[in-house]
Amino acid sequence: MEKGKKRLSKTLAAAGVASRRACEELIFDGKVTVNGVVELKPQTLVGDSDKIAVNGQPIQGAERKVYYILNKPAGYICSNARLNRTTKLVTDLFPDSKERLFTVGRLDKDTEGLILVTNDGHFANQLIHPSRNITKEYLAKTDHDLTHEHLVAISSGALVQGTFVKPASVAKVRRGSVKISVHEGKKHEVRILLEAAGLKVLSLKRIRIGGLLLGTLPTGEWRELTEKEKKTVLNP
């Protein structure tokens, strides 16, 4: 690697554009230019003198890295793309932030709870990489008084996005509530597991990622992660 130069994907992530993986997708999709020319290779080396833009917007230099834990409300989406004027983005909850924030992974629109928000693409990529095998725990409220048969059915797994998955653990909390831990984190995985067991999901909240707990943080509120919490979530 040339002295003073870095891979394009790493430079984009350092500038807070998105996670390293998401930056690679932006490059593959032809949305990144270097000195006015579309660049399709994430491994291309760039330096301080190169003019880099994403969707025509010049990127800034490396930002101060920030790390937030948020109790996401229902109705907000984990995206930086606004579908229409009524779309509510998770990043709207950080109106005074000067950094280009994005969520680490996703929760669907109707799911509440723990999500991390940052501008550090390397940190985000570490967390979402499958090799980490980080467990996520959810609290679901359903329309039934849960029976032993329901718990067995949930534990037996279901087909999610063409792959058969089983939860890491299932535990009844009270009459209609259950805690479910998963490793895969596929889209709508927990909802599909519950529906396959014949249960209607009334509400769903993520309460843990790795060793990091949501705790008593109010819905819609956020705070900065401590250094200890950053290590806890990466090394539960």
Helices and strands as residue ranges (DSSP letters): E 6-7, H 8-14, H 20-28, E 32-34, E 37-38, E 45-46, E 52-54, E 57-58, E 67-72, G 90-93, E 102-103, E 112-118, H 121-128, G 130-132, E 136-142, H 148-156, E 158-160, E 163-165, E 169-174, E 177-182, H 189-196, E 201-209, E 212-213, E 222-224, H 227-234
